[in-house]
Amino acid sequence: MEVLCEKLLRELPDDACVVACRFPFPQWPHRASQGDGLDQAWAYDISTVRSALGQA
C-alpha cells in the first residue's frame, strides 16, 4: 500500500480526490468516511494529505 500512496502523491494534482473502499490509507487524514466494515469507504483530498505529511 505504501508504494501506491507514494505514486498517488507524486502523480495526482492538488485538487484531486481519492476514494478508497474497504482498505483505507492509514497514514492519510480522510475528509469523509461512510459505512462500516467491508462496506466502508473513505475520501481523501490530496492537498490536505500533502499538508499533513509535510509535502506541501
Order of alpha helices (4+ residues) and beta strands (2+ residues): alpha-beta-beta-beta-alpha
